[in-house]
Amino acid sequence: MSVIFFILTLFYGKVYLDLLDNIPEVLIQFVIVLLFSLLIGLEQRKLHNEKANKFSIFGTDRTFTFIGILGFILYISEPGKFSLFIAGAVILGILFGIYYFKKIDIYRSFGLTNIIVAFITYSLPVIIITQPRWFSILVVVSILILVELKSFFQKFTSRLDNNEFITLAKFLIIAGIVLPIIPADSTIAYLNISPYVLWITVVAVSSISYLSYLHQKFVFRKSGLMISGLLGGLYSSTATTVVLSRKSKEQKTESRKYPASIIAATAMMYLRILILMLIFNNALGRILLPYSVILILLSVIISGAIYLSQKKADDSAEPEIEEKNPLELKIAVLFSVLFILFGFITNYTLNYFGEGGLNVLSYIVGFTDIDPYLLNLFQGKYDIGLDVIAKATFQAIISNNVLKIFYVLFLGGSKTKKIVTASLGLITLINIILLFLL
């Protein structure tokens, strides 16, 4: 019985496939136009039902379906010519123009979305016939998503201040204009690094900073101190520590959320440096990966323990942390200047003082901005081993952690001072132990 069923399945399956092969292509194209046009029309129907003024939209499901069918008929009626299709577009344009001016006159509504979507629907047959299927689906999906996201865009733009698009323009200048025109074959004297590689470093750091800022500004806008610490630590754990320390001193009832957030920022510093290592010196990143993971997990565990140990009485209202945009052209220029400066200093130190001088330099640099120095080490073609660079990396981080402890001691509240000094001191101690294990 099963054998007979199998034979029948093969037979009818073959017949079914033969039927599919014999379906005319024009029929398949017509069905796709019909379904896509109807789908767009149904979306317009939804908008029609939501509007208080029902007559401000000229048509919905059937209207848009007929527009798509009209475009299909006129396009295939003259193969290789477009006179009928263009004539249909002109007639639709006249009708839409009359409708639009009447809508303005009667309803004082100036929106063009309905008309533009109708023109795209009229053009769908051309796309479906001449372009790959995936492109047709992409067009329809884009229309449905963009029409549906109107309220989202309205809420989103209400959050934008006057400088957001200027900030985006600055990032595009850094990544899309300056980077491509910088020469890649020439090298900077004494550094053995091309200006192109230098600016890629600026772009990478700026990208991490900008993404962190955008998440803090728009995605986690009111998510509290912990998110501020985590995202702030991605672009500068030192600056985040300073801001949170000052805020902790300003509060009447000091919460454990402040020290927890400061330690979270330090965890993100370790993560940021690990990411930059894996990007610019993968071999070094693989060496320090297990050590970095230990320090990240340790920092996260300590931060979580501090946060969870707070009493309900400490659960006071959190102040709003101002999202300062870290992406400025002057900061990018300063970063590149520091990158070159640290490159010269590192090269000079290695030439005249050797590895011992590099160790001292690493501890000193930790009290400044460590990113330009570390990225220089990651990419510089110095005559030293990866183990030496790994030790210098941890040495700079250790002194940077000490600097953050000093900031907290001078700027923070009493509870924040005690908790951060003990916690960050423990993390730094583990860092020192791992340094000797390298």
GIRA-V238061 format. One record per backbone hydrogen bond with DSSP energy under -0.5 kcal/mol. NH is the residue of the N-H (numbers start at 1). CO is the residue of the C=O. E is the energy in kcal/mol with one decimal. If there is no record, write none. Layout:
# GIRA-V238061
nh: (NH NH)
co: (CO CO)
e: (E E)
This chain:
# GIRA-V238061
nh: (5 6 7 8 9 10 11 12 13 14 15 16 17 18 19 20 21 22 23 23 27 28 29 30 31 32 33 34 35 36 37 38 39 40 41 42 43 44 45 46 47 48 49 50 51 54 56 57 64 65 66 67 68 69 70 71 72 73 74 75 76 77 78 78 81 86 87 88 89 90 91 92 93 94 95 96 97 98 99 100 101 102 103 104 105 106 107 108 108 109 116 117 118 119 120 121 122 123 124 124 126 127 128 129 130 131 135 136 137 138 139 140 141 142 143 144 145 146 147 148 149 150 153 154 155 156 157 158 159 159 160 160 164 167 168 169 170 171 172 173 174 175 176 177 177 178 179 181 182 182 188 191 192 193 196 198 199 200 201 202 203 204 205 206 207 208 209 210 211 212 213 214 215 216 217 218 219 219 220 223 228 229 230 231 232 233 234 234 235 235 236 240 241 242 243 244 245 246 247 248 249 250 251 254 258 260 261 262 263 264 265 266 267 268 269 270 271 272 273 274 275 276 277 278 279 280 281 285 286 287 288 289 292 293 294 295 296 297 298 299 300 301 302 303 304 305 306 307 308 309 310 314 315 316 321 322 324 325 328 332 333 334 335 336 337 338 339 340 341 342 343 344 345 346 347 348 349 350 351 352 353 354 354 357 358 359 360 361 362 363 364 365 366 367 368 370 373 374 375 376 377 378 379 380 381 382 384 389 390 391 392 393 394 395 396 397 398 399 400 401 402 403 404 405 406 407 408 409 410 411 412 417 418 419 420 421 422 423 424 425 425 426 427 428 429 430 431 432 433 434 435 436 437 438 438)
co: (1 2 3 4 5 6 7 8 9 10 11 12 13 14 15 16 17 18 19 20 24 24 25 26 27 28 29 30 31 32 33 34 35 36 37 38 39 40 41 42 43 44 45 46 47 52 53 54 60 61 62 63 64 65 66 67 68 69 70 71 72 73 74 75 78 82 83 84 85 86 87 88 89 90 91 92 93 94 95 96 97 98 99 100 101 102 103 103 104 103 112 113 114 115 116 117 118 119 120 121 123 123 124 125 126 127 132 132 133 134 135 136 137 138 139 140 141 142 143 144 145 147 149 150 151 152 153 154 155 156 156 157 161 163 164 165 166 167 168 169 170 171 172 172 173 173 174 177 178 179 193 188 188 188 183 194 195 196 197 198 199 200 201 202 203 204 205 206 207 208 209 210 211 212 213 214 214 215 215 220 224 225 226 227 228 229 230 231 231 232 232 236 237 238 239 240 241 242 243 244 245 246 247 252 255 256 257 258 259 260 261 262 263 264 265 266 267 268 269 270 271 272 273 274 275 276 277 281 282 283 284 285 288 289 290 291 292 293 294 295 296 297 298 299 300 301 302 303 304 305 307 311 312 314 319 320 322 323 326 328 329 330 331 332 333 334 335 336 337 338 339 340 341 342 343 344 345 346 347 348 349 349 350 353 354 355 356 357 358 359 360 361 362 364 365 368 369 370 371 372 373 374 375 376 191 380 382 385 386 387 388 389 390 391 392 393 394 395 396 397 398 399 400 401 402 403 404 405 406 407 408 413 414 415 416 417 418 419 420 420 421 422 423 424 425 426 427 428 429 430 431 432 433 434 435)
e: (-2.3 -2.3 -2.3 -2.6 -2.3 -2.3 -2.4 -3.0 -2.3 -2.1 -2.3 -2.6 -2.3 -2.5 -2.2 -2.1 -2.2 -1.3 -0.6 -0.9 -0.5 -1.6 -2.5 -2.2 -2.4 -2.2 -2.4 -2.7 -2.7 -2.8 -2.6 -2.2 -2.4 -2.2 -2.3 -2.5 -1.6 -1.8 -2.0 -2.0 -1.8 -2.5 -2.4 -1.4 -1.4 -0.9 -1.4 -0.8 -2.5 -2.0 -2.6 -2.0 -2.2 -2.4 -2.8 -2.2 -1.9 -2.7 -2.5 -1.7 -2.2 -1.2 -0.5 -0.5 -2.2 -2.9 -2.5 -2.5 -1.9 -2.4 -2.5 -2.4 -2.4 -2.2 -2.4 -3.1 -2.3 -2.4 -2.5 -2.8 -2.4 -2.0 -2.5 -2.2 -2.2 -2.9 -2.3 -0.7 -1.0 -0.9 -2.6 -2.7 -1.6 -2.1 -2.2 -2.4 -2.1 -1.5 -0.9 -0.7 -0.6 -1.6 -3.0 -2.4 -2.3 -2.4 -0.7 -1.4 -2.3 -2.2 -2.2 -2.1 -2.9 -2.4 -2.1 -2.5 -2.6 -2.6 -2.5 -1.8 -1.8 -1.0 -2.6 -2.0 -2.2 -2.8 -2.7 -1.1 -0.7 -1.3 -0.6 -0.6 -1.2 -2.5 -2.3 -2.3 -2.2 -2.1 -2.4 -2.2 -2.5 -2.9 -2.6 -0.8 -1.0 -3.0 -0.8 -0.9 -0.8 -1.0 -2.8 -1.8 -1.5 -0.6 -1.1 -2.1 -2.4 -2.1 -1.8 -1.6 -2.7 -2.7 -2.4 -2.6 -2.5 -2.0 -2.3 -2.9 -2.7 -2.1 -2.3 -2.6 -2.3 -2.2 -2.4 -2.7 -0.9 -0.6 -3.4 -1.2 -1.6 -2.6 -2.7 -2.9 -2.3 -2.1 -0.6 -0.7 -0.6 -1.0 -2.6 -1.9 -2.2 -2.1 -2.3 -2.6 -2.3 -2.1 -2.2 -2.2 -1.4 -1.3 -1.0 -0.7 -1.0 -2.0 -2.3 -2.1 -2.3 -1.9 -2.0 -1.5 -2.0 -1.9 -1.5 -1.9 -1.9 -3.0 -2.4 -2.0 -2.5 -2.3 -2.2 -2.4 -1.7 -2.6 -3.0 -2.5 -2.2 -1.5 -2.4 -1.1 -3.1 -2.6 -1.9 -2.0 -2.7 -2.8 -2.5 -2.2 -2.6 -2.8 -2.5 -2.5 -2.7 -2.6 -2.4 -2.3 -2.6 -1.3 -0.9 -1.5 -1.3 -2.7 -0.5 -0.6 -1.1 -0.5 -1.1 -2.2 -2.6 -2.5 -2.7 -2.2 -2.4 -2.8 -2.6 -2.3 -2.8 -3.2 -1.7 -2.3 -2.6 -2.9 -2.5 -2.8 -2.8 -2.5 -2.2 -2.1 -2.8 -0.9 -0.7 -1.1 -1.5 -2.1 -1.8 -2.5 -2.4 -1.6 -1.9 -3.0 -1.4 -1.6 -2.7 -0.7 -0.7 -3.0 -2.8 -1.6 -2.0 -2.7 -1.6 -2.7 -0.7 -1.5 -2.0 -1.6 -2.7 -2.0 -2.4 -2.3 -2.0 -2.4 -2.2 -1.9 -2.4 -2.0 -1.8 -2.4 -2.0 -2.1 -1.9 -1.9 -2.1 -2.2 -2.3 -2.4 -2.0 -2.4 -2.5 -2.6 -1.8 -2.3 -2.5 -2.2 -2.0 -2.7 -3.2 -0.5 -1.5 -1.9 -2.3 -2.4 -2.1 -2.4 -2.1 -2.3 -2.2 -2.6 -1.8 -1.6 -0.9 -0.7 -0.8)
